[in-house]
C-alpha cells in the first residue's frame, strides 16, 4: 500500500507481531497493509495527516498539489489593474529612494 504522510509517524503493528513502520514527513512510502489497522494510522488519517493512494495517477495529482505555490513564495502580488507587481528587495528599495532624493 502506498501512502503520503504530512508528518513523520511510527506505526506499530496492532498485535505487536511485526516491527514498527516509520514514515518521514512530507513523503510517499510503501507500507504493509496492516498499517491501516494501527491506532496511529487511524488517528493520523482522521485528521488528514496521512492519505492512501491506490494508483500512480492519484499519487501524481497529490505531488502536483503539494508542490503548487512553492515557487514564488509570495514575492509577486497582483495590483488593482490585474497586473503583477514584483516586490523589490530592501537594497533595491534603498537605491530607488536615494535616486528620488
Buried (B, 14 or more C-beta within 10 A) or exposed (E): EBBBBBEEBEBBBBEEEEEEBEBEEEEBBEBBEBBBEBEBBEEBBEEEBBBBBEEEEBBEEBEEEEEEEEEEEEEEEEEEEEEEEEEEEEEEEEEEEEEEE
